[in-house]
Amino acid sequence: MIPQRVDLTDGILDQLAKYERAKMAERTRRGKLRKAREGKIVATTPDYGFEHNGARDNYLVNLGKMLTVRRIFELVASGSTLYAVKQTLDAVGTPSPTGRLWNVTTIREIVGDDVYPPHAVGELEGLVSPEVAAQLDPKQMYGVFWFNTRRRAQTQVAEAGPNGRNYRRQVKTIKKPREEWIAVPVPDAGILRELVDTARAAIKANVRISSAGERFWELSGGIVRCGLCERRMSPSTTKKSSNTYHYYRGDERWQGGAVACSHEKHHRADKLEQMMWEFVSEYLKNPARLRTGLERMVEEKRKGLRGDPEREVKA
């Protein structure tokens, strides 16, 4: 009976620890919300072109990086595509927010971020509390930093590997309703409102081009991945003269260049799909081998479970 008591005690302690962690996380979340409602920045990675002040509760303008932000708005407003802006910044060696090459998503987010266009105090009165609005200078302009816009759910997933059990974090981000966002006034970025409006209007009608490429891609959606960086390979269609060619290419290499992944080969879609079908077909035609593979997969999943399932049932 003693081992059963020990197991039960361990289970109770585990649940208490889990409950305490949840309470700490909730207290931290409420503290951040209160700080944002008081008109203070919650110290995370600052928006590109800004840096934290000494108290880390608001922004200061980083003039060097803000010149790059202004250049982005000028290029987009003049009619340059987002990909052309990326190529321009990479060509002159301008470091991106991550210190690597630029990507189209980052540039689009900068153009659409309310932290850059100037807002008068009258515009902010309906977004912030009366106490925060009273602290603002009516003669100054302000940017708007939006807090509490997304919810991140993070879980730990166990996987059985050749060297035992491995753990990896799985993060899912969900956009919250607009009414839950909290506006925090920040210093003016020094970019004209007309320039911001023109740039946003230039990409307002942008629609993500379908990657279907006039065919059905059997291995899209993350089914086939790069053997070096493990990122998914995406469809790519190339037209030369009257001929059309279909390939699978690595996302990491295409977005980040050679420094991100050294796998530069584009794999012909017809050959790769045929190779995959032959591999799957061989399994389907051999029930014994298929059953063995399924049993091995079930056993690996069982090894990847956290804790002792029988002990958890007893608890």
Secondary structure, 3 states (H helix, E strand, C coil): CHHHHHHHHHHHHHHHHHHHHHHHHHHHHHHHHHHHHCCCCCCCCCCCCEEECCCCCCEEECHHHHHHHHHHHHHHHCCCCHHHHHHHHHHCCCCCCCCCCCCHHHHHHHHHCCCCCCECHHHHCCCCCHHHHHCCCCCCCEEEEEECCEEEEEEEEEEEECCEEEEEEEEEEEECCHHHCEEEEEECCCCCHHHHHHHHHHHCCCCCCCCCCCCCCCCCCCCCECCCCCCEEEEEEEEECCEEEEEEEEHHHHHHCCCCCCCCCCEEHHHHHHHHHHHHHHHHCCHHHHHHHHHHHHHHHHHHCCCCHHHHHHC
